[in-house]
Amino acid sequence: MLERYYFRPDTIDRIRTSWLGEPIERYVAWLAENGYAARNVFYRVPILRHFAEFSKARGAQRYEDLPILVTPFAAAWEAAHGRNCKSEQARKKVADTARNAVEQMPRLVLKGFVGTGRKHWAREPFADSAPGFFDYLRQERGLRETSVVHYRHYLQRFEKYLSRNELAGLHELSPVLLSGYVVESSRSMCHSERQALCSTLRVFIRYLWRTQLIPRDLSDTIEPPKTYRLAKIPRSITWDEVRRMLAAVDRRTHTGKRDYAILLLLITYGLRAREVAELTLDNVDWTRERLLIPERKAGHSTAYPLSSMVGQSIIDYVQVLPKTEDRHLFFGSMAPYRPYTHNAIASRVTHYLHRAVFRSPAPDRTRYGIHASNASWIPALR
């Protein structure tokens, strides 16, 4: 695989004679298989060669010795190559670039190695005082893992709040403590976030009472934010604005073909962003000209007539799909190619809305875009 990128034999020999030569070559093959551009190989391989020398100088003899040397190497690389950076952020980027390269390679040779590039949850909040709560959410309530993440987020903040107030145990919870947490947290939240916070707390408190971890049910003392009649009427854009948004997509590019197909699916069928993200090649029935939407809310599935315009946009995109065995329909545009998420779809919709429809910032923290799970801006549904 090295011969694909380097034509000088001495360069290839220097890489292969390194004590990390074999994992470096496997890493280069992994980059190629996952669609990384050649410039990534030319930039990362020298970093890995320096890492091999750095680790050997510090006594590393086995691959298992590498993880503890990643952070020192990143700091040394930043000191050597970030001296001329004008900002702390630029210096941090130099260190992160080195860290990413030397953390990706050990994943190929060390089973279970994770690294520090992405945060992983070390423990669930209230794991000691209410150990069965998250199993209750997953198994009894049947929540998706993405929904469980929201519970984890708000309850981690709640756990820290109780720790600051030196609560001896959950049995000491009181309406004052609960309302204090809601008031303190609400200062930096929008309406929907406050509503999600209160909903999470009520579910958690009811679980504590049901399992007799608290002496009485305090869920009624958690007051949700006030809502007013007609205050949340769904807003949509006009058909003229829809046309302007579609016209803003550059359909000559791989990304543009993908985004155009996504927008047409949202506009034509009123699908949720999650439903579009979960579409696979098998959900398009070309023989019967149908679009199959599996696992909608409440477990229902739906079949729609396949619009000729939508079908053509999917064909245009499928012809430039990255080479992968994954059957998902939409992928990110950068290597490694992974299925597109509902959050990424929401972000692309917001991008085109700002580009073609709303050219000025929204007042009062209002955000233009599609809800992460519901296409509430689509005029066809109004």
C-alpha positions in Angstrom: 0.0 0.0 0.0 2.9 2.4 0.7 4.0 2.1 -3.0 0.7 3.7 -3.9 1.8 7.0 -2.3 5.6 6.9 -2.2 7.8 6.2 -5.3 11.2 6.5 -3.6 12.4 3.2 -2.2 14.4 4.8 0.6 11.3 6.6 1.9 9.3 3.3 2.0 12.3 1.6 3.6 12.5 4.3 6.4 8.8 3.7 7.2 9.0 -0.1 7.2 12.2 -0.3 9.2 10.6 1.7 12.0 9.5 -0.4 15.0 6.0 0.9 14.2 6.3 0.2 10.5 3.7 -2.6 10.3 0.9 -0.6 12.1 1.8 2.5 10.1 1.3 0.6 6.9 -2.0 -0.9 8.1 -3.0 2.6 9.0 -2.3 3.9 5.5 -4.4 1.0 4.1 -7.2 2.0 6.4 -7.1 5.6 5.3 -7.3 4.4 1.6 -10.2 2.0 2.3 -12.1 4.8 4.1 -11.7 7.3 1.3 -9.2 9.7 2.8 -7.5 11.9 0.3 -3.8 11.3 -0.4 -2.8 14.6 1.4 -3.9 13.0 4.6 -1.4 10.2 4.1 1.4 12.6 3.2 0.7 14.7 6.3 0.0 12.0 8.9 2.7 9.4 8.1 5.6 11.8 9.0 3.8 12.5 12.3 3.6 8.8 13.0 7.3 8.3 12.2 8.2 11.0 14.7 5.9 9.3 17.2 7.7 6.0 16.6 11.0 7.7 17.4 9.5 9.6 20.4 8.0 6.4 21.9 11.2 4.3 21.4 13.3 7.0 23.1 11.0 6.7 26.1 11.4 3.0 26.4 8.3 1.8 24.5 8.7 -1.8 23.4 5.2 -3.1 22.9 2.1 -1.6 21.3 0.4 -1.6 24.7 3.0 1.0 25.8 1.7 3.6 23.2 -1.5 5.0 24.8 0.2 6.7 27.8 2.6 8.4 25.4 0.0 10.1 23.2 -0.6 13.1 25.4 3.2 13.8 26.0 3.8 13.5 22.2 1.0 15.9 21.4 2.5 18.4 23.9 6.0 18.0 22.4 4.6 18.4 18.9 2.8 21.5 19.8 6.0 23.0 21.4 8.0 22.2 18.3 5.5 23.2 15.6 3.2 25.7 17.3 5.8 28.3 18.3 4.8 30.7 15.5 1.0 30.3 16.1 -0.6 33.6 16.9 -3.4 32.3 19.2 -3.9 29.6 21.8 -6.6 28.1 19.5 -4.1 27.7 16.7 -1.6 26.1 19.0 -4.3 23.7 20.2 -5.1 22.8 16.6 -1.5 21.8 16.1 -1.6 19.5 19.1 -5.0 18.0 18.1 -3.7 17.2 14.6 -0.8 15.2 16.1 -3.1 13.6 18.6 -5.7 12.5 16.1 -3.1 10.8 13.9 -1.4 8.9 16.7 -4.7 7.9 18.3 -6.2 6.6 15.1 -3.3 4.2 14.4 -3.4 2.4 17.8 -7.1 1.6 17.3 -6.0 -0.8 14.6 -3.6 -2.8 16.7 -5.0 -2.4 20.3 -8.3 -4.0 20.9 -10.5 -1.8 23.1 -8.4 1.4 22.6 -10.7 4.4 22.5 -8.5 7.6 22.8 -9.6 11.0 23.8 -11.0 12.4 20.6 -14.6 12.0 21.6 -16.0 12.1 25.1 -17.4 8.8 26.3 -19.7 8.5 29.3 -17.7 7.0 32.2 -20.8 6.5 34.4 -24.5 7.2 34.5 -25.6 10.0 36.8 -27.0 8.7 40.2 -25.4 5.3 39.4 -24.9 4.6 43.1 -28.1 6.1 44.6 -30.6 5.1 41.8 -28.8 2.4 39.8 -31.7 1.0 37.9 -33.1 4.3 36.4 -31.4 4.1 33.0 -32.3 0.4 32.6 -35.9 1.5 33.4 -35.8 4.1 30.6 -34.4 1.6 28.1 -36.3 -1.5 28.9 -39.6 -0.5 30.5 -40.2 2.8 28.8 -38.5 1.6 25.6 -36.6 4.9 24.9 -34.1 5.3 22.1 -30.5 5.8 23.1 -30.6 9.4 21.8 -33.5 10.1 24.2 -31.5 8.5 27.0 -28.7 10.9 26.3 -31.0 13.8 27.0 -31.9 12.3 30.4 -28.3 11.8 31.1 -27.5 15.4 30.3 -30.0 17.0 32.5 -29.5 14.5 35.4 -25.7 15.0 35.4 -26.4 18.7 35.9 -28.9 17.9 38.6 -26.4 15.6 40.3 -23.8 18.3 40.4 -26.3 20.8 41.8 -27.2 18.4 44.7 -23.5 17.9 45.3 -22.9 21.6 45.6 -25.7 21.8 48.1 -24.2 18.9 50.1 -27.2 16.7 50.0 -26.7 13.6 52.2 -29.0 11.4 50.1 -31.9 11.4 47.7 -34.3 10.9 50.6 -33.5 14.5 51.6 -34.9 16.0 48.4 -37.4 18.8 48.9 -39.6 21.1 46.8 -37.2 23.9 47.6 -34.2 22.1 46.2 -36.1 21.0 43.1 -37.5 24.5 42.3 -34.0 26.0 43.0 -32.5 23.7 40.4 -35.1 24.5 37.9 -34.8 28.3 38.4 -31.0 28.2 38.3 -30.9 26.1 35.1 -33.7 28.0 33.3 -31.7 31.2 33.2 -29.6 29.9 30.3 -32.3 27.8 28.6 -34.8 28.5 25.9 -38.5 27.5 26.3 -38.1 23.9 24.9 -35.0 23.2 27.0 -36.8 24.3 30.2 -39.7 22.0 29.2 -37.4 19.1 28.6 -35.6 19.7 31.9 -38.9 19.6 33.9 -40.1 16.6 32.1 -36.8 14.7 32.8 -37.0 15.7 36.5 -40.6 14.5 36.9 -39.9 11.1 35.3 -36.9 10.7 37.6 -38.7 11.8 40.8 -41.6 9.5 40.0 -39.2 6.6 39.6 -37.5 7.4 42.9 -40.9 7.4 44.7 -42.0 4.2 43.0 -38.9 2.4 44.1 -39.2 3.9 47.6 -36.0 5.8 47.4 -37.8 9.0 48.5 -40.6 9.1 51.1 -43.2 11.0 49.0 -43.9 11.9 45.4 -42.5 15.4 44.7 -43.1 15.4 40.9 -46.2 17.7 41.3 -43.9 20.4 42.8 -41.9 20.6 39.5 -43.7 23.3 37.6 -43.2 23.3 33.8 -42.8 26.6 32.0 -46.0 28.4 31.2 -47.4 28.1 27.8 -50.0 30.2 26.2 -52.7 29.4 23.7 -51.6 29.9 20.1 -48.1 30.8 21.3 -46.5 27.8 19.5 -48.3 27.7 16.2 -46.0 26.0 13.8 -44.3 28.4 11.4 -43.5 27.6 7.8 -42.0 29.2 4.8 -43.8 30.1 1.6 -43.5 28.1 -1.6 -41.5 31.0 -3.2 -39.0 30.6 -0.3 -38.9 26.9 -0.8 -38.0 27.4 -4.5 -35.3 29.9 -3.5 -33.9 27.4 -1.0 -33.8 24.6 -3.6 -32.2 26.9 -6.2 -29.4 27.7 -3.7 -28.2 24.1 -3.8 -25.2 23.5 -6.1 -26.3 20.3 -7.7 -23.0 19.9 -9.6 -21.2 18.6 -6.5 -21.5 15.4 -4.5 -22.7 17.3 -1.5 -25.2 19.3 -3.5 -26.7 16.2 -5.0 -27.1 14.7 -1.5 -28.6 17.9 0.0 -31.0 18.4 -2.9 -32.4 14.8 -2.4 -32.7 15.4 1.3 -34.6 18.7 0.9 -37.0 17.2 -1.6 -37.8 14.3 0.8 -38.5 16.7 3.6 -40.6 19.0 1.4 -42.5 16.4 -0.6 -43.4 14.0 2.2 -43.0 16.0 5.4 -40.6 13.4 6.8 -38.8 13.9 10.1 -35.1 14.4 9.9 -34.5 11.1 11.7 -36.7 9.2 9.2 -34.6 10.6 6.3 -31.3 9.7 8.1 -32.5 6.1 8.6 -33.5 5.6 4.9 -31.6 2.8 3.1 -31.3 1.7 -0.5 -33.8 -1.0 0.3 -36.5 1.5 1.2 -36.8 2.7 -2.4 -39.0 0.3 -4.3 -38.3 1.1 -7.9 -40.5 -1.7 -9.3 -43.6 -0.5 -7.5 -42.5 3.2 -7.4 -42.9 3.4 -3.7 -40.9 5.0 -0.8 -41.0 2.9 2.3 -40.6 4.7 5.7 -40.0 2.2 8.4 -40.3 2.5 12.2 -42.1 5.8 12.4 -43.5 7.0 15.8 -45.4 4.4 17.7 -43.8 1.7 15.6 -45.8 2.4 12.4 -44.5 2.1 8.9 -45.6 4.0 5.9 -45.4 3.7 2.1 -45.6 6.7 -0.2 -45.9 6.9 -4.0 -42.4 7.7 -5.2 -42.4 11.2 -6.8 -40.6 11.3 -10.1 -38.7 14.4 -9.0 -37.6 12.7 -5.7 -36.7 9.5 -7.5 -34.5 11.4 -10.0 -32.7 13.3 -7.3 -32.0 10.0 -5.5 -30.7 8.4 -8.7 -28.4 11.4 -9.3 -27.0 11.1 -5.7 -26.7 7.3 -5.7 -24.5 7.5 -8.8 -21.9 9.4 -6.7 -22.3 7.5 -3.5 -19.0 6.6 -1.7 -18.0 3.0 -2.1 -19.2 1.2 1.0 -21.1 -1.9 2.0 -23.4 0.1 4.3 -26.9 0.2 2.9 -27.8 3.7 4.2 -28.9 6.2 1.6 -27.2 9.3 2.8 -23.6 9.7 4.0 -21.3 12.5 5.1 -19.1 14.0 2.4 -15.7 13.5 4.1 -13.8 10.4 4.9 -14.3 8.2 6.8 -17.8 8.0 5.1 -20.4 7.3 7.8 -24.2 7.5 7.5 -25.7 10.9 7.9 -27.3 11.7 11.2 -30.6 13.5 11.9 -28.6 16.4 13.5 -26.5 16.8 10.4 -29.6 16.9 8.2 -31.1 19.6 10.5 -27.8 21.5 10.2 -27.9 21.4 6.4 -31.5 22.6 6.3 -30.6 25.5 8.6 -27.6 26.3 6.3 -29.8 26.7 3.2 -32.5 28.6 5.0 -30.0 31.2 6.1 -28.4 31.2 2.7 -31.5 31.7 0.6 -34.4 32.8 2.9 -33.4 34.4 6.2 -30.3 36.5 5.6 -30.4 38.3 9.0 -30.0 36.9 12.5 -33.2 35.8 14.3 -34.3 37.9 17.2 -34.9 36.7 20.8 -32.9 33.5 20.4 -35.2 32.2 17.7 -33.5 29.6 15.5 -34.4 29.1 11.9 -34.4 25.5 10.7 -36.0 22.2 10.8 -36.7 20.5 14.2 -34.3 17.6 14.6 -37.3 15.2 14.5 -40.1 17.0 12.7 -40.4 19.0 9.5 -42.5 21.8 11.0 -41.4 24.4 8.4 -42.8 22.7 5.4 -45.7 24.7 3.7 -47.1 21.5 2.1 -48.4 20.4 5.5 -50.1 23.7 6.5 
